[in-house]
Amino acid sequence: MELSDLVIFRAVVEAGGVTRAAERLHRVQSNITTRIRQLEEKLGVLLFIREGKRLHLSPAGRVLLDYAERLISLADEARDAVQGGQPRGAFVLGAMESTSAVRLPAPLSDFVRLYPEVRLALKTGNPQQLAAAVLAGEMDAALVTGPVAEGPFEREPIYTEELVIVASAGHPPITAKNSKPPHAIVAFEKGCPHRARLEAWYLLKNSMPVQTIEITSYHAMLGCVVVGMGISLVPRSVLATFPETGRLSVHALPPGSDCAQIDLIWRKGAKSPKVEALLRVLRPPA
């Protein structure tokens, strides 16, 4: 199996067929078709399910695609290392939902403009999921907040988020010493650090809410809070993106528990030119 075989295979997957892949790679269609069939013969499996002129990845093709992405990315890194470190090739960045929505649009727009030879992909998850993906080689780097299990990571602090509790408008004070717990908290699934912080805070007060309502986006979460379904802990920066902030009440956490640091992490020894370029964009000179 040659690297060029994998490049052609990935191009067919990304383009959705042989014709567009041939255009992208500046090759004739018959050459692309022949190379795919030769690759299938070498591996002894069908990589695509063929329905007329339409191609769908087979189960074996999905497995190979993951390896192809990693091998091509590694080859790109090797070329960068010997050609002066110019960022190019695939770059998969992970981030939490709030970071992706609020912090990253502007710097990633600059990144795409400054480094057009990099194919940037952004994926979201909780810190544990993101750290595991970095260790597995599925992501080049990720923006996470603690706690993250110790591993062979290097890290650079990027943002500090102020955390606040939000409730419906007119809600009684929440952080007062004798305040009653809400019936429910509204949060992401387990693994979300903000949910863990809110649960830990109520646990210390010996007054855990009865129910946790799991939501998959911040705007849906804040919508549930507006109508009185429960309270939530969110980065204050998220509120700037929500049009109904006038129907929320915002409650400050005690000093020491009201901030979260966001770090960029990457696997130790794998600070590629693409990671260095991202750091330059995320932390421009003052």
Wavefront OBJ file of the C-alpha trace (Angstrom):
o trace
v 0.000 0.000 0.000
v 1.436 3.370 -1.048
v 0.690 6.748 0.485
v -0.558 7.952 -2.895
v -3.178 5.169 -2.805
v -4.487 6.557 0.475
v -4.517 10.124 -0.862
v -6.642 9.000 -3.815
v -8.909 6.930 -1.572
v -9.501 9.881 0.776
v -10.130 12.227 -2.137
v -12.869 9.908 -3.473
v -14.491 9.816 -0.031
v -14.315 13.591 0.488
v -15.468 14.409 -3.056
v -18.281 11.885 -2.941
v -17.264 10.082 -6.115
v -14.631 9.409 -8.747
v -15.510 12.313 -11.072
v -15.037 15.078 -8.527
v -12.011 13.356 -7.017
v -10.389 13.271 -10.460
v -11.042 16.993 -10.878
v -9.591 17.733 -7.448
v -6.466 15.640 -8.063
v -6.093 16.718 -11.727
v -6.217 13.114 -12.923
v -8.379 11.271 -15.433
v -11.320 9.304 -14.032
v -10.075 5.975 -15.359
v -6.840 6.390 -13.398
v -8.742 7.038 -10.160
v -11.000 4.041 -10.749
v -8.035 1.783 -11.495
v -6.116 2.890 -8.400
v -9.112 2.268 -6.140
v -9.637 -1.220 -7.580
v -5.926 -1.995 -7.199
v -6.043 -0.855 -3.571
v -9.037 -3.125 -2.936
v -7.153 -6.024 -4.507
v -4.085 -5.365 -2.339
v -6.192 -5.318 0.821
v -8.535 -8.118 -0.216
v -11.666 -6.149 0.727
v -14.237 -3.886 -0.913
v -13.762 -0.292 0.214
v -16.936 1.003 -1.436
v -20.436 -0.295 -1.972
v -21.318 0.546 -5.554
v -24.851 1.520 -6.573
v -24.633 2.466 -10.228
v -22.338 5.486 -10.328
v -22.785 6.194 -6.621
v -20.198 5.054 -4.086
v -20.815 4.434 -0.384
v -18.087 3.552 2.074
v -18.142 -0.074 3.142
v -17.423 -0.998 6.787
v -13.836 -1.824 5.776
v -13.634 1.531 3.993
v -14.628 3.390 7.154
v -11.853 1.638 9.060
v -9.289 2.430 6.377
v -10.369 6.094 6.217
v -9.386 6.627 9.849
v -5.935 5.143 9.247
v -5.566 7.033 5.971
v -6.231 10.369 7.691
v -3.632 9.643 10.355
v -0.976 8.358 7.930
v -1.425 11.285 5.537
v -1.267 13.734 8.439
v 1.915 12.076 9.708
v 3.452 12.301 6.241
v 2.521 15.995 6.113
v 4.253 16.533 9.455
v 7.376 14.750 8.226
v 7.469 16.947 5.124
v 6.983 20.077 7.233
v 9.871 19.056 9.473
v 12.328 18.841 6.591
v 10.984 21.737 4.493
v 11.220 24.556 7.004
v 8.076 23.961 9.036
v 5.427 25.527 6.760
v 2.001 24.410 8.104
v 0.072 22.263 5.621
v -2.188 19.234 5.497
v -5.010 18.027 7.722
v -5.363 19.564 11.177
v -8.074 18.357 13.559
v -8.743 20.668 16.512
v -10.989 19.726 19.424
v -12.805 22.140 21.730
v -15.658 22.304 24.185
v -19.038 23.558 22.989
v -18.771 26.974 24.656
v -15.222 27.563 23.437
v -16.166 26.632 19.882
v -19.206 28.888 19.820
v -17.827 31.982 21.541
v -14.032 32.049 21.477
v -12.992 30.415 18.215
v -14.855 32.018 15.280
v -12.507 35.025 15.006
v -9.115 33.297 15.549
v -10.004 30.310 13.346
v -11.089 32.700 10.609
v -7.610 34.258 10.829
v -6.010 30.806 10.864
v -7.776 29.720 7.660
v -6.805 32.987 5.967
v -3.147 32.869 7.052
v -2.575 29.153 6.417
v -4.548 28.179 3.294
v -2.590 24.935 2.864
v -3.999 23.581 6.139
v -7.279 21.635 6.002
v -8.811 22.569 9.338
v -11.513 20.480 11.025
v -13.157 21.357 14.353
v -14.760 18.750 16.617
v -16.475 19.246 19.972
v -16.662 17.144 23.130
v -16.062 17.219 26.856
v -12.489 17.442 28.184
v -12.140 13.696 28.799
v -13.306 12.868 25.275
v -11.014 15.471 23.753
v -7.952 14.387 25.751
v -8.550 10.745 24.788
v -8.823 11.736 21.110
v -5.514 13.636 21.291
v -3.793 10.627 22.864
v -5.279 8.310 20.222
v -3.980 10.502 17.399
v -7.509 11.372 16.274
v -6.946 15.065 17.040
v -3.824 17.181 16.715
v -4.702 19.449 19.638
v -7.650 20.410 21.839
v -8.843 23.290 24.002
v -9.913 21.902 27.370
v -10.496 22.870 30.959
v -9.773 20.678 33.949
v -9.957 18.231 35.364
v -8.196 16.194 32.665
v -6.465 12.952 33.559
v -2.689 13.218 33.526
v -1.112 11.973 30.338
v 1.764 12.650 27.998
v 0.507 16.165 27.185
v 2.082 19.536 26.670
v -0.176 22.505 27.324
v -0.416 26.259 26.988
v -2.967 28.436 28.861
v -5.169 30.346 26.411
v -8.354 31.711 28.026
v -9.778 32.323 31.480
v -13.563 31.969 31.629
v -15.722 33.572 34.315
v -18.415 31.108 35.401
v -21.854 32.203 36.623
v -25.071 30.506 37.691
v -28.086 31.479 35.612
v -31.746 31.181 36.565
v -35.043 32.585 35.356
v -35.669 36.299 35.884
v -36.720 37.171 39.432
v -35.224 33.999 40.924
v -34.217 34.397 44.586
v -30.470 34.676 45.345
v -28.772 31.342 44.701
v -25.342 31.680 46.224
v -26.515 33.029 49.582
v -25.626 30.821 52.556
v -29.208 29.777 53.324
v -30.535 29.619 49.765
v -32.659 26.583 48.912
v -31.486 24.206 46.184
v -33.381 24.316 42.882
v -35.557 21.397 41.866
v -33.321 20.763 38.853
v -30.091 21.737 37.176
v -29.813 21.938 33.389
v -26.469 20.714 32.043
v -24.562 18.747 29.446
v -23.993 15.016 29.884
v -21.650 13.662 32.526
v -18.065 14.633 31.774
v -18.893 18.331 31.388
v -16.603 20.205 33.832
v -19.172 22.947 34.456
v -21.784 20.384 35.460
v -19.259 18.694 37.761
v -18.413 22.053 39.378
v -22.075 22.899 39.995
v -22.820 19.451 41.430
v -19.744 19.661 43.669
v -20.832 23.094 44.917
v -24.277 21.825 45.930
v -22.751 18.693 47.445
v -20.675 20.871 49.766
v -23.886 22.637 50.812
v -25.563 19.238 51.460
v -28.467 20.337 49.290
v -28.329 18.515 45.960
v -31.028 19.303 43.375
v -33.519 16.482 42.819
v -33.102 16.234 39.030
v -30.542 16.849 36.291
v -31.898 17.707 32.846
v -29.344 16.879 30.157
v -29.207 19.190 27.133
v -26.905 19.167 24.092
v -26.494 22.906 23.335
v -26.079 26.098 25.330
v -28.950 27.941 23.658
v -31.343 25.075 24.414
v -29.975 24.972 27.956
v -30.553 28.699 28.478
v -34.016 28.374 26.962
v -34.886 25.768 29.582
v -33.581 28.092 32.295
v -35.660 31.021 30.995
v -38.909 29.075 31.412
v -37.999 27.979 34.944
v -37.118 24.324 34.354
v -33.940 24.651 36.416
v -30.690 26.539 36.850
v -27.356 26.133 35.086
v -23.673 26.993 35.361
v -22.237 28.574 32.215
v -19.327 30.755 31.085
v -20.445 34.378 31.214
v -19.176 34.820 27.650
v -21.934 32.476 26.403
v -24.598 34.933 27.537
v -23.476 37.433 24.902
v -24.696 35.029 22.205
v -28.165 34.501 23.734
v -30.921 36.937 22.629
v -33.137 36.436 25.723
v -30.676 37.477 28.446
v -33.253 39.939 29.796
v -35.307 36.944 30.933
v -32.418 35.514 32.952
v -30.986 36.325 36.350
v -27.215 35.962 36.790
v -25.723 34.863 40.103
v -22.006 35.176 40.888
v -20.103 32.249 42.375
v -17.856 32.741 45.415
v -14.298 33.889 44.563
v -12.038 30.943 43.892
v -14.746 28.857 42.247
v -15.851 31.376 39.640
v -13.140 30.896 37.011
v -12.023 28.140 34.649
v -8.766 28.101 32.712
v -8.838 26.878 29.119
v -5.605 25.234 27.927
v -4.509 24.100 24.486
v -3.138 20.573 24.838
v -1.238 18.364 22.394
v 0.626 15.110 22.694
v 4.099 15.480 24.222
v 6.747 15.736 21.536
v 4.155 16.415 18.809
v 4.203 20.214 18.665
v 3.913 20.401 14.902
v 4.129 23.591 12.808
v 0.311 23.525 12.686
v 0.065 23.609 16.487
v 2.631 26.418 16.604
v 0.654 28.333 13.976
v -2.543 27.894 15.975
v -0.818 29.185 19.111
v 0.289 32.283 17.214
v -3.308 32.947 16.213
v -4.823 32.199 19.620
v -2.217 34.266 21.483
v -1.166 37.083 19.140
v 1.631 39.425 20.294
v 0.413 42.228 22.569
l 1 2 3 4 5 6 7 8 9 10 11 12 13 14 15 16 17 18 19 20 21 22 23 24 25 26 27 28 29 30 31 32 33 34 35 36 37 38 39 40 41 42 43 44 45 46 47 48 49 50 51 52 53 54 55 56 57 58 59 60 61 62 63 64 65 66 67 68 69 70 71 72 73 74 75 76 77 78 79 80 81 82 83 84 85 86 87 88 89 90 91 92 93 94 95 96 97 98 99 100 101 102 103 104 105 106 107 108 109 110 111 112 113 114 115 116 117 118 119 120 121 122 123 124 125 126 127 128 129 130 131 132 133 134 135 136 137 138 139 140 141 142 143 144 145 146 147 148 149 150 151 152 153 154 155 156 157 158 159 160 161 162 163 164 165 166 167 168 169 170 171 172 173 174 175 176 177 178 179 180 181 182 183 184 185 186 187 188 189 190 191 192 193 194 195 196 197 198 199 200 201 202 203 204 205 206 207 208 209 210 211 212 213 214 215 216 217 218 219 220 221 222 223 224 225 226 227 228 229 230 231 232 233 234 235 236 237 238 239 240 241 242 243 244 245 246 247 248 249 250 251 252 253 254 255 256 257 258 259 260 261 262 263 264 265 266 267 268 269 270 271 272 273 274 275 276 277 278 279 280 281 282 283 284 285 286
